[in-house]
Amino acid sequence: MSNLFDLGNFATGISDVLNGDVDIFSFVLSYILIVFWLVIIFWFVDCLSRCFIFRKANKNVWAAFIPIYSKYVECEVCGVNTMWVWINLILSVVFGGIPLLGIVSLVADIYVKAIIAIRMSKSFGKDSLFGFFTFIFRPICYFILGCGSSQYIGPQQMDDPVLQMFGIETNLNSTSDNYEVNNNVGYNNEVKYCSSCGNPVNSSENYCAYCGNKI
C-alpha cells in the first residue's frame, strides 16, 4: 500500500499499464486516492493556519473549518467587503461549469484572494510585499502572522476599484472585537492634565484621581 504514495513509481506504473501487467482501473484509482489525501492534508493545514489568525482577532477559531463562513470571517478580520463571499459563490455556481465563462469565476476568486492577502498583512502591521507572499504562500504566512509576534491592529482601509465601479462601499466598518476595544480604549484614554495638581487624568473621568478636584 505504501507504494501507492511513491510518486517515483508513476512512470513504471504507466509502463506496466501499457504492457497489460496492471489493470488501468486499479492504477487510476490508486493515484486518485493519492490526490484525494493530498487535498485533504492541504485543506486541513490551510484551515489550521486560519485558526491562529482568528484567535488573534478574537474570532471563533472553529469558524476556520466551516466552508464559506470561514471566508466571511476572514473578510471581517481584514476589512474586505463581505459581499465578495457571495459574489464568488454565485459566480462559481453559475459560471463554474461553463467553458470560457468559468474564467470569470476564476479571475474573481484570484482577485479576492489577492486583496484579502494584502489587507490581512496590513492588519497585522506588515507591508504590501509581505501581502504578496501571503497571496502566494497563504498557509505559511498565516502561520507566521498567527503564531509569531505580530500584533493584530484591526481591519485596514484600502480601495477596491471593482466594487467602486458599481458604487459599492469598499471598506467595512470595524468588525473585529479586538479592533473595537483598542479604538475605544484609545479614545477614552485621551491624556489630559488636572488644572489643580497637574497630574495626567483620563478624559472620561469627572474627578482627578490624585487630588479629587473636579475636572
N, C-alpha and C positions, 0 to 999 in steps of 0.2 A: 504493500500500500504506500510505503514511503517513496517508492519510485515514481509515483504519480506526481509528486511535487518536485521532482528533479527535472528542471527545465532543460538540462543538458541532454536529456534523452529524447527531446522533441524530434530532432532530425532522424534519429534512429527509429522512432515510432512511425514517422511518415514513411520511411523506407520499408518497415515491416508491413504497413497497410498496403503499400503498392505491390509488395511481393505476395500478399494474401496470407501472411503469417498471423496477422492480428485483425480482428473484426473492426471495421471502421466505426461502428456504433459505439463499441467499448472505448475506442481511442478518443473519439469526440467527447463522450460523456466524462471521461477522466479529466480532460482539460477544461471542460465546463465547470466541473467541481473545483478545480484549481482557481479559476476566475471568480467563482462564487465566494470562496473563502477569502480571497484577496480583497474583494469588495466589502465583505463583512468586517474584516480587520481594519480597512481604511475608514469605513463609516464609524466604527467604534472609537478609533483614535481621534477622528475629527470631532465627534461628539464630546469626548473626554476633554479635548482642548478648549471647547466652548464652556465646559463646566467651570474651569478656573476663571475664565473671563466673566461669566455670570456671577460667580461668587464675589469677585472684587467689586462688581457693580451692584451688589445687593439684590440680585435677581434669583429666582428659583433655579437651583442647579439642575433639577430633574428636567427642566424645560429644554435642556440641550439635547435630550434624546427623543423629543417629540417632533416628527416631521412637520414642516410648515410653521408651527408655533415657534420652533427654535429660531427660524429666520426672522420671525416677527419680533421676538425678544432681542435678537441681535441688532436689528434696526433701531429698536428703542435705546439700546445701550450706547450706540454710536451716533444717534441723531438722524439717521436716514429715514425719510418718509416711509411709513409702513405700508403705504399704498402700493409700493413696489412689490410687496409679497403677493398681493392679489393680482397685480398686473402680470407677474411672472407665471403665476398659477394658471390664469386664464389663457395666456399665450401658449403655454406648454400643452394645455388640454385641447385648444382649438387648432393650433398650428403644428404641434409637436410631431404628429404622424404624417404630415403632408410634405412631400418633397418640395424643396425650394422655400416654401413658406416656413418650414421648420427652422430655417436660418434666422428668421426674425426672433423666434423664441430663444435661440442660442445666443444671438447678439445681445438681447435684453438681459439674459442671465449673466453674461460676461460683464456687461456694464454695471449691473447692480453689485456683483461681487467686487468690482474694482472700487466703486465709491464706498462700499462698506469697509473694504480693507484700508483705504486712506483715512476715512473718518475714525475707524477703530484705533488706528495707530495714533492719531492726534488726540483721541480721547484718553490715551494713556501717556501723553506727553512726548510722543515720538514724531519724527518728521515725515515728509512725503516719501522719502527714499525707503524708509522702513515700511511705509504703506505699500510700496511697490513689491517689496519682498514678501509682505503679508499676502498680497494677491497671488503671488507665485507659490509660496510655501506656507499656506494659511495655518495648518495644524502646528507646524514648528514655531511660527511666530506667535501664535496664540498661546502656546505653552510658555514662551519667553515672557509675554505680557502678563499672563495669568499667574505664573509661578515665580517670576523674577521680582525685582524691587520696584518696578514701575507702578506709579500710583494712578488710580482712576480719577480723572479730573472732570468727567461728565461729557455729555454729547457736545460735539464740536460743529460750528457753523461752516457750511461750505455750499457753494452754488451747485444746483443741479440743473444744467441747461435743458435737459429733455423735459422735465416737469415744468420748467419756467416757460417753455414754448406754449404750454397749454394753460398757463396762468394758475398753476397749482403751487401752493406753498411748499418750498423745498426744504425748509428747516423745521423740525419739530420743536415744540416747547420742551423744557426739561422734563424727561420722563423717568430719569433714574432717581431712586430714593436717595442714593448717596449724594448725587449732584444737588438735589433739592436741599438736603440737610446742610451741605457745605455752603451753598449760596445763602441760606437763611442765617447760618452762623456768621458768615462774613458780613451780612447786612446788619444783623442785630448787635454785632460786636464792634461797631464803628467806635474808634477811640476818641473820647473827649476828656476834658480835664475839669476837675471841680474848681469853681471860682473861689472857693474858700480856702482849701488846703493845697490845691494844685496837683493832687494825685489823679491818675488816669481812672476814668469810670466808663461803664457801658452806657451807650446812648439810650438803651431800653429801660434803664433804671431811673427811678424818680428821686432817690436819695443816695448820697455818697456813702460808700461802704466804710470809708476811713473816718470821716468826721460827722457824718449824719446830716450834713447840710443838704437842703433841697436843691436839686439840680434844675 
